[in-house]
């Protein structure tokens, strides 16, 4: 259990962030939605503020713990590129990602978000496991 | 801009920063940790993602209960919530495409945007490709409805 405490606490912070945005600004903290609306030219100032804050988060972590969080990308560049394209298309078509559907959608007991979360978790597990075996 | 809209910007920034800090603390900003969960055949499966999602929902559920008792958010005239309720083909196909992309490099939108400040070249590559995918979808695959 102990090695998973930072994950649990970090997850609780994700929940707290989403609740803050919901009860104060009345908005859903869904990152694909926020980035998508930003790219589409909707609610630009607020979405920029959120995105800048999101990027400041790891720096605040580094200032607090005196080290940057680990970010390890094993995939070659062409896979990163293809993966980004799929994530961009899929999250817009499916109206959300791990944050909007996975956190707030589940907390709102949304049928759509349960279906979306089950689908992307299953697709993610099948893809990562298959690629892990083939590698 | 009014004082109210400045306050909303400050809250959006703060919410984003707490989110980015939470991703860092939880380890989910690291695609290797995410793949450690998604790849069941690695031989050293990492259940962290379940704790992250569990912790997040644990806090978000009472937050949503609170929101449902409020007539309007503290700094706006109404809540801006998704209105669709039907599970349709686009939702499932889109989520499956997202899942395939997520499982192939370990990045989803939140961690990828957050990790832009870390300074690894693969991160902006992913984010630019993701933005291109979003624009491609919104321009070609849908009638504009954001």
Interface residues (C-beta under 8 A of the other chain):
Chain A: X4 X6 X7 X8 X9 X10 X11 X12 X13 X14 X15 X16 X17 X18 X19 X20 X21 X22 X23 X24 X25 X26 X27 X28 X29 X31 X32 X35 X36 X37 X39 X40 X42 X45 X46 X47 X49 X50 X51 X52 X53 X54 X55 X56 X57 X58 X59 X60 X61 X64 X68 X69 X70 X71 X72 X73 X74 X75 X77 X79 X80 X81 X82 X83 X84 X85 X86 X87 X88 X89 X90 X91 X92 X93 X94 X95 X97 X98 X99 X101 X102 X103 X104 X106 X107 X108 X110 X111 X112 X115 X116 X117 X119 X120 X121 X122 X123 X124 X125 X126 X127 X128 X129 X131 X132 X133
Chain B: X1 X5 X8 X9 X10 X11 X12 X13 X14 X15 X16 X17 X18 X19 X20 X21 X22 X23 X24 X25 X26 X27 X28 X29 X30 X31 X32 X33 X35 X38 X39 X40 X41 X42 X47 X48 X49 X51 X52 X53 X54 X55 X56 X57 X58 X59 X60 X61 X62 X63 X64 X66 X67 X70 X72 X73 X74 X75 X76 X78 X79 X80 X81 X82 X84 X85 X86 X87 X90 X91 X92 X93 X94 X95 X96 X97 X98 X99 X100 X101 X102 X103 X104 X105 X106 X107 X108 X109 X110 X112 X113 X114 X115 X116 X117 X118 X120 X122 X123 X125 X126 X127 X128 X129 X130 X131 X132 X133 X134 X135 X136 X137 X138 X141 X142 X146
